[in-house]
Amino acid sequence: MDNLQISYPTYFLFFIAVIAMLYALSLYINDKRIKENKGWLPPILGILRFTSVLGVLFLLLSPLLRTFITETEKPQIIIAKDISSSVVNSSSKESLDNVNKTLSEFKNIMSERFDIVELDFGENISFSKSDSINIQSTNLSKPLEYISDAYEDQNLGAIVFLTDGIYNEGKNPIYADLQITAPIYSVALGDTTRRTDLLVKNVLHNRIIYLNDKFLIETDIQAYNSAGSKSAVSLYKVENGKQIKLGSQPFSIDKNNYFKSFQFEIDANQVGNVKYVISVNRISNEISSSNNSRNIYVEVLDARQKILLLSDAPHPDIKAIKTIINSNKNYEVDVAYAKDALSSIKNYDLVILHNLPSEKHSITTQLDEINKNKKPVFFIVGGNTDMRKFNNTQNVVNISGGTKSTNNVTPIINKEFSLFTLGNNVSAKIESFVPLKAPFGDYKLGDGTKVLLSQKIGSVETQYPLLAYSDINNHKQTVLCGEGLWRWKLIEYLDTEDNIVSKEIISKTIQYISQKDDKRQYRVFTNKNNYKENEAVLVDAQLYNENYELVNTPEAKLTITNKEGENFDYTLSKTNNYYFIDAGRFPEGNYTFKSSTSFNSKNLKSDGKFSVQSIIKEQYDLTAKHDILHQLSDKFGGEVLYPSEINKLNTLIGDNAAIKPIMYQKAETKPLLDWRWILGGILLLLFIEWFLRRYFGGY
């Protein structure tokens, strides 16, 4: 016993000894039957009873036994190995095999004295063996930062850092915030010889382009040890697996460390994820041709919404509205008159009706189609509008009066309007605009109508709406109760040489009513549209019941299809109240996906697409950066070794007096009541006492 403690004052030991003694004496000092038989027996029985009673009383004092355990923590050696493809491509197989063999011997020798931890790194950190062919980028600071955080309070003896010093992600490890006190022994892999190489270094481009827009693709070309060579950079568009040449620019390499940027301007004339290839012609004696081309993907969107501007007759408002709409490249407007043969409304995302329906042109067919398809519609009411039919066609506002007369009204902005926001200067300027001509009559708002502008007739501010909005049963409708927008536009331009206010009101109105809400009951999304080869494709799905509450009761299936038509099938996992799956990594190319589920006897489907772009960062530069390793090892008191010197690690680490085990003591306190043999001993004493008394006739 190193230390015995009780939960009561020490003098309690004296009390329990006296109590045990008195109790034993009271039993045997005057026991005549035992004395008559055996005179030596009472002292023995008294001692047994005294000892057992003393033991019981002592345990009642809650004694604690405190012991000290000495433990030894061996130093830890971390072997961090770069498994990126640059190491494989720039080092001979013989050299790498020799490094692995020597490391294995090192681990066997050192494992008795040290705890050895191995990790691989490239773009990420791994504690299991990975395929270096798939590691297409290197982050040197990440493994060191991990070691700094995870082993800060442990007995870290040394770090063996095997790498070529090439990094293309993360920061320079020299400047990383590392709390490492152990030496770093760098094993310098790769080849520092600068060899002839020509490569596509960078490609800059917009990831999303609108159809028929022009855009630039800019590329940086780099060459090493290639002075006097000639080449050309070319741009290709890939369609149906075939490359179509869009342009080429020749260049001459006038120095060994050559760098130049080139630009290509092209038209976005194809919708979808369009693949382009930037490539340079190979030169003689080039170390590698895998970095002579880069594939990029540009998502071309046909996001322009088609707007039909349908008028009862030619009017100055038509040109003013068309000019404002055309200023936004996301809209395409067609102007038509009611007397002309009209194409189907289904071809348009939004319909603007100017002075329609009228007594001359009821456009019944078009109105029925608008309401049936819940097509967003913008009514501009004027002197030719048929009020009776207008009132029966929409639910924004009802205008009654029965006369053809009009009022000159100026706008008053409603500060409580919340469907969208306007600029700070709109309110101050719009109320000074010239009047519009609004129908005379009594105005009654429909249920749910929101008013942006009210009418001011003369000097009287009314509650009559001038510009109002409604969204009933997912059918957006807007009414401007007046004609003469061209005056607003003209007067504003005369005053300010711009059309900021009138343009903002019309543009925000069209943007609001043309915005499409996603009402699908089942929706599936990827977290990105464009991935890199080293990124996992994450898919989540949302299923709504009839109350539009998220549920995930039924199973959901997912199929991802590549450009060759090969399918990859998955069952989506359920998490919380939605679906999710990590589909893993995919090779470079365009992919489509389809997902389906069955809910309440309905077969629900959703689909989409994504692209995967190749990364060849490891091929940009295969020249090892051993200078970084020298700086790193010098900074942390280590040394740089080459593959042929790796066996020196045994001496450098084994003979380093600073790398030693840590011994520490740990106190452990345990109640004596937990020691069952003590209770067994007390019971044994009582049994022996009873047996002797019984045997010699004491009972």
Residue pairs with C-beta under 8 A, 6 or more apart in sequence:
1 65
1 67
2 66
2 67
2 68
3 65
3 66
3 67
3 68
4 63
4 64
4 65
4 66
5 63
5 64
5 65
5 66
5 669
6 12
6 13
6 61
6 62
6 63
6 64
7 61
7 62
7 63
7 64
8 61
8 62
12 61
13 58
13 61
16 54
16 57
16 58
16 61
17 54
19 53
19 57
20 49
20 50
20 51
20 53
20 54
20 57
21 50
23 49
23 50
23 53
24 46
24 47
24 49
24 50
24 53
25 46
27 45
27 46
27 49
28 34
28 42
28 43
28 45
28 46
28 49
29 42
29 46
31 42
31 698
33 697
33 698
34 41
34 42
34 45
34 693
34 696
34 697
34 698
35 41
35 42
37 696
37 697
38 696
41 692
41 696
44 692
45 689
45 692
45 693
45 698
48 685
48 686
48 688
48 689
48 692
49 689
51 685
52 682
52 685
52 686
52 689
55 678
55 681
55 682
55 685
56 682
59 672
59 673
59 678
59 679
62 671
62 673
63 671
63 672
64 669
64 670
64 671
64 672
65 669
65 670
65 671
65 672
65 675
66 667
66 668
66 669
67 667
67 668
67 669
67 670
68 665
68 666
68 667
68 668
69 665
69 666
69 667
69 668
70 663
70 664
70 665
70 666
71 663
71 664
71 665
71 666
72 661
72 662
72 663
73 154
73 155
73 661
73 662
73 663
73 664
74 113
74 114
74 115
74 155
74 661
75 113
75 114
75 115
75 155
75 156
75 157
75 158
75 659
75 660
75 661
76 114
76 115
76 116
76 117
76 151
76 154
76 155
76 156
76 157
77 110
77 114
77 115
77 116
77 117
77 157
77 158
77 159
77 160
77 653
78 116
78 117
78 118
78 119
78 147
78 151
78 156
78 158
78 159
78 160
79 103
79 107
79 116
79 117
79 118
79 119
79 160
79 162
80 119
80 120
80 121
80 143
80 144
80 147
80 159
80 160
80 161
80 162
80 163
81 118
81 119
81 120
81 121
81 162
81 163
82 120
82 121
82 122
82 138
82 140
82 162
82 163
82 164
82 189
83 120
83 121
83 122
83 126
83 130
83 132
83 135
84 122
84 123
84 132
84 135
84 136
84 137
84 138
84 166
84 618
85 132
85 133
85 135
85 136
85 618
85 619
86 138
86 164
86 166
86 190
86 618
86 619
86 622
87 96
87 132
87 163
87 164
87 189
87 190
88 96
88 132
88 133
89 288
89 618
89 619
89 622
90 164
90 189
90 190
90 191
90 622
90 623
90 624
91 164
91 189
91 190
91 191
95 189
95 643
96 189
98 643
98 644
98 646
99 162
99 187
99 189
99 643
99 646
102 646
102 647
103 160
103 162
103 646
105 647
106 646
106 647
106 649
106 650
107 116
109 650
109 654
110 116
110 650
110 653
110 654
113 654
113 661
114 157
114 653
114 659
118 127
119 125
119 126
119 127
119 143
119 146
120 126
120 127
120 128
120 129
120 130
121 138
121 139
121 142
121 143
122 130
122 132
122 135
122 136
122 137
122 138
122 139
123 135
123 136
123 137
123 138
123 139
123 169
123 534
124 139
124 142
125 142
125 143
125 146
134 534
134 585
135 534
135 618
136 533
136 534
136 615
136 616
136 617
136 618
137 168
137 169
137 534
137 615
137 617
137 618
138 163
138 166
138 167
138 168
138 169
138 617
138 618
139 167
139 169
139 170
140 163
140 165
140 167
140 170
140 172
140 173
140 628
141 167
141 170
141 171
141 172
141 173
141 176
142 170
144 159
144 161
144 173
144 176
144 178
144 180
145 176
145 177
145 178
147 156
147 159
147 180
148 177
148 178
148 179
148 180
149 179
152 179
155 661
155 662
156 180
156 181
156 182
157 182
157 653
157 656
157 659
158 182
158 183
158 184
158 185
158 638
158 653
158 656
158 659
159 180
159 182
159 183
159 184
159 185
159 636
159 638
160 185
160 187
160 649
161 184
161 185
161 186
161 187
161 629
161 632
161 633
162 186
162 187
162 189
163 186
163 187
163 188
163 189
163 629
164 188
164 189
164 190
164 624
164 625
164 626
165 188
165 190
165 624
165 625
165 626
165 627
165 628
165 629
166 190
166 618
166 621
166 622
166 623
166 624
166 625
167 173
167 625
167 628
168 617
168 618
168 620
169 617
172 628
173 628
173 632
174 628
174 631
174 632
174 635
178 636
180 636
182 636
182 659
183 633
183 636
183 637
183 638
183 639
183 656
184 632
184 633
184 635
184 636
184 637
184 638
185 633
185 638
185 639
185 640
185 641
185 649
185 652
185 653
186 629
186 630
186 632
186 633
186 638
186 639
186 640
186 641
187 640
187 641
187 642
187 643
187 646
188 624
188 626
188 629
188 640
188 641
188 642
188 643
189 624
189 643
190 622
190 623
190 624
190 626
191 622
191 623
191 624
192 623
192 624
192 625
192 626
193 623
194 224
194 225
194 623
195 224
195 225
195 287
195 622
195 623
196 224
196 225
196 226
196 283
196 284
196 285
196 286
196 287
197 223
197 224
197 225
197 226
197 286
197 287
197 288
197 291
197 621
197 622
198 221
198 222
198 223
198 224
198 226
198 229
198 231
198 253
198 280
198 282
198 283
198 286
198 292
199 221
199 222
199 223
199 280
199 291
199 292
199 619
199 620
199 621
200 219
200 220
200 221
200 233
200 278
200 279
200 280
200 291
200 292
200 293
200 294
201 219
201 220
201 221
201 222
201 259
201 620
202 219
202 220
203 217
203 218
203 219
203 220
203 278
203 294
203 296
204 217
204 218
204 219
205 215
205 216
205 217
205 218
205 276
205 296
205 298
206 215
206 298
207 297
207 298
207 299
207 530
208 298
208 299
208 301
209 215
209 268
209 298
209 299
209 300
209 301
210 268
210 300
210 301
210 302
210 303
210 304
210 329
210 330
211 268
211 269
211 271
211 300
211 301
211 302
211 303
211 304
212 267
212 268
212 269
213 267
213 268
213 329
214 265
214 266
214 267
214 268
215 265
215 266
215 268
215 298
216 263
216 264
216 265
217 235
217 263
217 264
217 266
217 276
217 278
217 296
218 261
218 262
218 263
218 264
219 233
219 261
219 262
219 264
219 278
219 294
220 259
220 260
220 261
221 233
221 251
221 258
221 259
221 260
221 261
221 262
221 280
222 258
222 259
222 620
223 229
223 231
223 253
223 256
223 257
223 258
223 259
223 283
224 256
224 257
224 258
224 623
225 256
226 253
226 256
226 258
226 283
226 286
227 253
227 254
227 255
227 256
227 258
228 253
228 254
229 252
229 253
229 283
229 284
230 250
230 251
230 252
230 253
230 283
231 250
231 251
231 253
231 280
231 281
231 282
231 283
232 248
232 249
232 250
232 251
232 280
232 281
233 248
233 249
233 251
233 262
233 278
233 279
233 280
234 245
234 247
234 248
234 249
234 278
234 279
234 280
234 281
235 245
235 246
235 247
235 248
235 264
235 266
235 276
235 277
235 278
236 243
236 244
236 245
236 246
236 276
236 277
236 278
236 279
237 243
237 244
237 246
237 266
237 270
237 274
237 275
237 276
237 277
238 244
238 274
238 275
238 276
238 277
239 270
241 563
243 277
246 264
246 266
246 276
247 264
247 266
249 262
249 264
251 260
251 262
253 283
268 274
268 298
268 300
270 300
271 300
271 301
271 302
272 299
272 300
272 590
272 609
273 297
273 298
273 299
273 300
273 529
273 530
273 590
273 609
273 610
273 611
274 297
274 298
274 299
274 300
275 295
275 296
275 297
275 590
275 611
276 295
276 296
276 297
276 298
277 293
277 294
277 295
277 296
278 293
278 294
278 296
279 292
279 293
279 294
280 292
280 293
281 292
282 289
282 292
286 292
287 622
288 619
288 622
290 616
290 619
291 616
291 619
291 620
294 614
294 616
295 588
295 613
295 614
296 613
297 530
297 590
297 611
297 613
299 529
299 530
299 611
303 330
304 329
304 330
304 331
304 332
305 330
305 331
305 332
305 349
305 350
305 514
306 331
306 332
306 333
306 334
306 347
306 348
306 349
306 350
307 325
307 331
307 332
307 333
307 334
307 348
307 349
307 350
307 351
307 352
307 510
307 514
308 333
308 334
308 336
308 345
308 348
308 350
308 351
308 352
309 318
309 321
309 322
309 325
309 333
309 334
309 335
309 336
309 352
309 354
310 336
310 337
310 338
310 342
310 351
310 352
310 353
310 354
310 356
310 363
310 366
311 317
311 318
311 335
311 336
311 337
311 338
311 353
311 354
311 355
311 356
312 337
312 338
312 354
312 355
312 356
312 358
312 360
312 361
312 382
312 384
312 385
313 337
313 338
313 355
313 384
314 337
315 354
315 355
315 382
315 483
316 486
317 354
317 380
317 483
317 484
317 485
317 486
318 335
318 354
319 486
320 485
320 486
320 488
320 489
320 490
320 502
321 352
321 354
321 485
321 506
322 333
322 335
323 489
324 489
324 499
324 502
324 503
324 506
324 507
325 331
325 333
325 506
325 507
325 510
326 333
327 503
327 507
328 507
331 510
334 348
336 342
338 356
338 358
338 360
338 361
338 363
339 361
342 366
344 369
345 351
345 366
345 369
345 370
345 373
345 375
346 369
346 373
346 375
348 375
349 375
349 376
349 514
349 516
350 375
350 376
350 377
350 378
350 510
350 513
350 514
351 366
351 370
351 375
351 376
351 377
351 378
352 377
352 378
352 380
353 363
353 377
353 378
353 379
353 380
354 380
354 382
354 483
355 380
355 381
355 382
355 383
355 384
355 385
355 483
356 363
356 379
356 385
357 363
357 364
357 367
357 385
357 386
357 389
357 390
357 393
358 384
358 385
358 386
359 384
359 386
360 384
362 386
362 389
367 393
369 375
370 377
371 393
371 475
374 473
374 474
374 475
375 475
376 475
376 476
376 477
376 513
376 514
377 394
377 476
377 477
377 478
377 513
378 477
378 478
378 479
378 480
378 509
378 510
378 513
379 390
379 394
379 396
379 477
379 478
379 479
379 480
380 480
380 482
380 483
380 485
381 390
381 399
381 438
381 439
381 479
381 480
381 481
381 482
381 483
382 437
382 439
382 482
382 483
383 404
383 406
383 437
383 439
383 483
385 439
387 399
387 400
387 401
387 402
387 439
387 441
390 399
391 398
391 399
391 400
394 446
394 470
394 477
394 479
395 446
395 447
395 449
395 470
395 472
395 477
396 445
396 446
396 449
396 465
396 468
396 469
396 470
396 477
396 478
396 479
397 443
397 444
397 445
397 446
397 449
397 465
397 468
397 479
397 481
398 443
398 444
398 446
399 439
399 441
399 442
399 443
399 481
400 441
400 442
400 444
401 439
401 440
401 441
401 442
402 441
403 440
403 441
405 439
405 440
406 437
406 438
406 439
406 440
407 437
407 438
407 439
407 440
407 455
407 457
408 435
408 436
408 437
408 438
408 457
409 435
409 436
409 437
409 438
409 455
409 456
409 457
409 464
409 466
409 482
410 431
410 433
410 434
410 435
410 436
410 455
410 456
411 430
411 431
411 433
411 436
411 453
411 454
411 455
411 456
411 466
411 467
412 431
412 453
412 454
412 455
412 456
412 461
412 466
413 422
413 426
413 427
413 430
413 431
413 452
413 453
414 451
414 452
414 453
414 454
415 427
417 450
417 451
417 452
418 450
419 450
419 452
419 469
419 512
420 508
420 511
420 512
422 504
422 505
422 508
423 500
423 501
423 504
425 500
425 501
426 501
426 504
426 505
429 492
429 501
430 453
430 501
430 505
431 456
433 487
433 488
433 491
433 492
433 501
433 502
434 484
434 487
434 488
434 491
435 484
436 466
436 482
436 483
436 484
436 485
436 487
436 488
437 482
437 483
437 484
438 455
438 464
438 466
438 481
438 482
439 481
439 482
443 463
443 464
443 465
443 481
445 451
445 465
445 468
446 470
446 472
447 472
448 470
448 471
448 472
449 465
449 468
449 469
449 470
450 468
450 469
450 470
451 465
451 466
451 467
451 468
451 469
452 467
452 468
452 469
452 505
452 509
453 465
453 466
453 467
453 505
454 461
454 462
454 463
454 464
454 465
454 466
455 462
455 464
455 465
455 466
455 481
455 482
456 462
457 464
464 481
465 479
465 481
466 480
466 481
466 482
467 478
467 479
467 480
467 481
467 505
467 509
468 478
468 479
468 481
469 476
469 477
469 478
469 509
469 512
469 513
470 476
470 477
470 478
471 477
474 517
474 519
476 512
476 513
477 513
478 509
478 512
478 513
485 502
485 506
488 501
488 502
489 499
489 502
489 503
492 498
492 499
492 500
492 501
492 502
493 499
520 606
521 543
521 544
521 599
521 602
521 604
522 541
522 542
522 543
522 544
522 595
522 597
522 599
522 604
522 605
522 606
523 541
523 542
523 606
524 539
524 540
524 541
524 542
524 558
524 593
524 595
524 606
524 607
524 608
525 539
525 540
525 541
525 608
526 537
526 538
526 539
526 593
526 608
526 610
527 538
527 539
527 540
528 535
528 538
528 610
529 609
529 610
529 611
530 610
530 611
530 612
530 613
531 537
531 586
531 610
531 611
531 612
531 613
532 612
532 613
532 614
532 615
533 585
533 586
533 587
533 588
533 612
533 613
533 614
533 615
534 585
534 615
535 585
536 582
536 583
536 584
536 585
537 560
537 582
537 583
537 584
537 585
537 586
537 610
537 612
538 580
538 581
538 582
538 583
539 558
539 570
539 572
539 580
539 581
539 583
539 593
539 595
540 578
540 579
540 580
540 581
541 556
541 558
541 572
541 578
541 579
541 580
541 595
541 597
541 606
542 550
542 578
542 579
543 550
543 551
543 552
543 554
543 556
543 578
543 579
543 597
543 599
543 604
544 550
544 551
545 551
545 599
545 600
546 600
550 577
550 578
551 577
551 599
552 574
552 575
552 576
552 577
552 578
552 579
553 599
554 597
554 598
554 599
555 571
555 572
555 597
556 571
556 572
556 579
556 595
556 596
556 597
557 569
557 570
557 571
557 572
557 595
557 596
557 597
558 569
558 570
558 571
558 572
558 581
558 583
558 593
558 594
558 595
559 567
559 568
559 569
559 570
559 593
559 594
559 595
560 567
560 568
560 570
560 583
560 586
560 591
560 592
560 593
561 567
561 568
561 591
561 592
561 593
561 594
562 568
562 586
562 587
562 589
562 590
562 591
563 589
563 590
563 591
568 583
570 581
570 583
571 581
572 579
572 580
572 581
572 595
573 579
573 580
573 581
586 612
587 612
587 614
588 612
588 613
588 614
589 611
589 612
590 609
590 611
591 609
591 610
591 611
591 612
592 607
592 608
592 609
593 607
593 608
593 609
593 610
594 605
594 606
594 607
595 605
595 606
595 607
596 603
596 604
596 605
596 606
597 604
598 604
626 640
629 640
630 640
632 638
633 639
633 640
639 652
641 648
641 649
653 659
672 678
673 679
692 698
693 699
